[in-house]
Amino acid sequence: MPEPVRCEVCGKLFSSSHLKSHKRLAHVKGEVTGADGQGGMKTILELYDRLSPEDKERVLAELAAREREPA
């Protein structure tokens, strides 16, 4: 029978039968960033290309708004 176990990465409780899947899906290593930073940029651009035209507009508007915010 599955027991409650704590994820070592985020500390949340999960069923022992789901912990492996949680860690694989929620704590992926190096998915966005590359060693030189270019891998991350490539991944972001590939994801952007998959968006609908409406979602692309929303992303661009959000990025523009973030640029205007003081750091």
Helices and strands as residue ranges (DSSP letters): E 4-6, E 13-15, H 19-26, H 38-50, H 53-68
